[in-house]
Amino acid sequence: MKVGANLKKLLLIEDDCFMREMVTMVLESENFEVVGAETGAEALRLLQECAGCDAVIADMYLPDTDGLELFEQINAIYPEAMFVMLSSETDQKIVSKADSLGIKYIFKDENFAESIVTTLQTVSK
């Protein structure tokens, strides 16, 4: 994870088109460069094409994988990238597993967009 670095280039992996567009709008308004993906396979392809990114924000449940499995794949290639899980999943086993892997876990609640920005800005300082 790029602690102390300026996180600017983000990969957002979200299968819900409306959610992906909304989060992208919020992040771009905070001067982040955002690339969106709908599936884990698309995300891995985009990461290779653009030679990585500073942070990955992923939904827990995607059409072709889950966020924890995707983290392991991305972390093996880009261990320096910050990984943020964005999910409505409240199962404590999953949340604990994410936390033990060093994943920032943000619940999709009424303040999730603000939570994402705060998390990214905190790490960027």
C-alpha positions in Angstrom: 0.0 0.0 0.0 1.3 3.4 -0.9 1.2 5.0 2.5 2.2 8.6 2.4 1.9 8.7 -1.4 -0.7 10.7 -3.3 -3.3 8.2 -4.4 -4.6 9.5 -7.7 -5.2 6.7 -10.1 -8.1 4.4 -9.0 -9.7 1.2 -10.4 -13.4 0.9 -9.4 -14.8 -2.6 -9.8 -18.6 -2.5 -9.4 -21.1 -4.5 -11.4 -24.0 -2.1 -10.8 -23.7 0.5 -13.6 -25.6 3.2 -11.6 -23.4 2.7 -8.5 -20.2 2.6 -10.6 -21.2 5.9 -12.3 -22.2 7.6 -9.0 -19.0 6.6 -7.2 -16.9 7.6 -10.2 -18.6 11.1 -10.2 -17.8 11.6 -6.5 -14.2 10.5 -6.9 -13.6 12.6 -10.0 -15.0 15.6 -8.2 -12.2 15.1 -5.7 -9.6 15.0 -8.5 -9.1 11.2 -8.6 -8.6 9.6 -12.0 -11.1 6.7 -12.1 -11.2 3.7 -14.4 -14.3 1.5 -14.1 -14.7 -2.2 -14.5 -17.8 -4.4 -14.2 -16.1 -7.8 -13.5 -13.0 -9.2 -12.0 -11.7 -10.4 -15.3 -12.1 -6.9 -16.8 -10.4 -5.4 -13.8 -7.4 -7.6 -14.2 -7.2 -6.8 -17.9 -7.4 -3.1 -17.2 -4.7 -3.3 -14.6 -2.3 -5.0 -17.0 -3.1 -2.5 -19.8 -2.5 0.6 -17.7 0.4 -0.9 -15.6 -1.4 -0.8 -12.3 -3.0 1.9 -10.2 -2.7 3.5 -6.8 -5.8 2.0 -5.3 -8.5 -0.6 -6.1 -12.1 -0.2 -4.9 -14.1 -3.4 -5.4 -17.6 -4.6 -4.7 -17.6 -7.8 -2.6 -19.8 -9.7 -5.0 -19.1 -9.6 -8.7 -20.5 -11.7 -11.5 -17.3 -13.7 -12.0 -15.6 -13.6 -8.6 -15.8 -12.1 -5.1 -13.8 -9.3 -3.6 -11.6 -11.4 -1.4 -10.5 -13.7 -4.3 -9.9 -10.6 -6.5 -7.8 -9.0 -3.8 -5.5 -12.1 -3.7 -5.1 -12.0 -7.5 -4.4 -8.2 -7.6 -2.2 -8.2 -4.5 0.0 -10.9 -6.1 0.7 -8.6 -9.1 0.4 -5.1 -7.4 1.1 -5.5 -3.7 1.7 -1.7 -3.4 -1.9 -0.9 -4.4 -4.3 0.0 -1.7 -7.4 -2.2 -1.7 -10.8 -1.0 -0.6 -13.8 -3.3 -0.3 -17.2 -1.6 -0.9 -20.1 -3.8 0.1 -23.4 -4.2 1.9 -22.2 -7.5 3.2 -22.3 -7.5 7.0 -21.2 -11.1 7.7 -18.6 -10.6 10.4 -16.4 -13.5 9.1 -16.0 -11.8 5.8 -15.4 -8.3 7.4 -12.8 -9.9 9.7 -11.1 -11.8 6.8 -10.9 -8.5 4.8 -9.5 -6.7 7.8 -6.9 -9.4 8.4 -5.7 -9.1 4.8 -5.3 -5.3 5.2 -8.3 -4.5 3.1 -10.2 -1.3 4.0 -13.8 -2.3 4.3 -16.5 0.2 3.7 -20.2 -0.6 4.1 -22.6 0.6 1.4 -24.7 2.8 3.7 -26.0 6.4 3.3 -22.4 7.8 3.9 -20.4 5.3 1.8 -19.2 7.8 -0.8 -17.9 10.2 1.8 -16.3 7.2 3.6 -14.4 6.3 0.4 -13.1 9.8 -0.1 -12.1 10.1 3.5 -10.3 6.7 3.4 -8.4 7.6 0.2 -7.5 11.1 1.5 -6.3 9.8 4.8 -3.9 7.4 3.2 -2.8 10.0 0.7 -1.5 12.4 3.4 
